[in-house]
Amino acid sequence: PGRGRRGSGRITPAPPAPPGRRQAGAAFRGAARPVRRRPADRDEALERHLERVGRLTPDEIDRLSLAETPPVAFVASISRFLSPERTAALAAVEKQVHERLPRAVRWNAAIRDAAIGYAQEIVLGPFLDEHLSPPFRDRVRERLTRGWSAAIDQPRYGPNGPAVVAAIAALQRISAADLRRLAAAASAEPGGRSGPPWPKGLRPDEDDALRVSSELARRDALGALGAPMPAVARRSLERAIHALVLRHAFPATTFATMLGPWSAVFGARDVPRPSVRSDRHPRG
């Protein structure tokens, strides 16, 4: 489904994907679809998740703050159909997650809700298996876990992190005079008023781990500058950083065009495509 307003809790059917369109970057979209668990497995998965909540890294915290929020409205809407035991289990796990979160982020709604949503999927697994049809059930479970999976055990800037780190370091070293010249060149380039495009086969509303990587990289890049820039130049820089994040999915000519004048700073016009591994991210 489209994300719509972040945190709206709405879940809508997704259109079928054309053959092959999910290949590029699939390893970095997030974890695989949640699987059914036996009671003992659920207990173990929940304990692993709670343990993991207590040792979030700074990069994971930053990614969680930008990740898709789970459908809180859906969980609230089914509460009247839950047994007293399962209702109590949901309340208990919410409290446990809150207590395990690092104190500095306990009241960050995005981080807290992503951690709780993942735990809710574990607790609600049997109910979802029994009462929802497979397509909708799978979508609900994926939405409950999407934000957590997009942040945990993920590199800060996604599959092309080293190139992004180098680019941000270069921005920190740039002189004010060079920055003014680059901003002028960026403001004059064609298409400078448009936002960052996505490669064919990838979508920000579906590939949340990559979307988070791009948003975080763009935020950090703008923060690395020592002076403000015109809006058009800012968008040009964001587009260039976005291209670095998704280098594995853009054709070479598109990548070079998106770098624009910033290629002189990044030295990245000929950056090779990385070898994208098909990692499976651990659950909990």
Secondary structure, DSSP 8 states (H G I E B T S, - for coil): ----STT-----------TTTT-TTGGGS-S-------HHHHHHHHHHHHHHHTT--HHHHHHHTTS----HHHHHHHGGGS-HHHHHHHHHHHHHHHHHS-GGGTT-HHHHHHHHHHHHHHHHHHHHHHHS-HHHHHHHHHHHHHHHHTTTT--TTGGGHHHHHHHHHHHHH--HHHHHHHHHHHHHSTTTTS-----TT--TTT-HHHHHHHHHHHHHHHHH-SS---HHHHHHHHHHHHHHHTTTTS-HHHHHHHHGGGHHHH--TT--------------
